[in-house]
């Protein structure tokens, strides 16, 4: 499995440029989300996987299962969040 965690450079940029206590909306969730939550950010994560909805209690989750769609030129995948 590939590591999809928030890159350390991105994490450092957030800490430097976004005030603690700010809300951050993220597509998906994981260790990076948990680290930012522990640092003092209000993490709101749009999550397609029901098993991840309760993984980190400090994160606010919005459940949005994946739905099939036609691929677009710049995004060659056929699944995206269902609003």
N, C-alpha and C positions, 0 to 999 in steps of 0.2 A: 504494500500500500504506500502511495506517495504521501509525503509530509505536506499537508495543506495549511499548516499553522502560519499565523501571521509572522512575517519575516522580522528579524531583530531590528533591521534598519527602519522599517515602518513603525514598529513599536516605539523606538527611540524618538522618531519624528513626532508621533502623537504626544508622547510625554513632554516634549519640548514646546510644541505649538498649540496644543489644545488644553485649556484650563481643566484642572481636576474638578470633578463633579459634573462635567459636561456629559450630555447624552451622545452616544455614538450608535448609529444604526449600521448593522453588519449583516451581510448575506452569509448565512451559515454561522456555525459557532464551534468553539474548540478551546484548546489551551490558550491561544492568544486572547480570546474573549475573556477567559477566566483571569488571565494576568492583568488585563486592563481593568476588569471589575475590581480585582483585589487592590489595584493601584488607586481606585477612587472614582472611576468613571461609571456612569449609568449605561450599561450595555443593553441594547435592544437588538435581538438577533432574529432574523427571519430564517426559520429552520424547516426543512422539508422532511426530516427524519424524526418520526415520533419517539424513537429511543433516545434522541438527544434533547428532547424537550425538558427533561428534568435532570440532566447531567450536572449542571452547575446552578445551584439554587439562587445565587446572587444575580443571575442574568434574567432579564425579562424576554420571554420568547413569544414569537408570533408564528403559529403553525401555518405553513403554506406548502401543501404537497406539490410534487412536480407534475407537470402536464405536458403532453406532446404538442409540438408545434412545428411548423415548417422552418428549416434552418434559414438564417439570414446571411448575407455575404460575409460579414465580419465575425459571425458567431456560428460556427459549423456544428452545432449541437441541436438535438431535437427535443430537449426537455428544458423547461423553465418553471419558475414558481407560478402556481395557480392563484390568481388574486382572489 
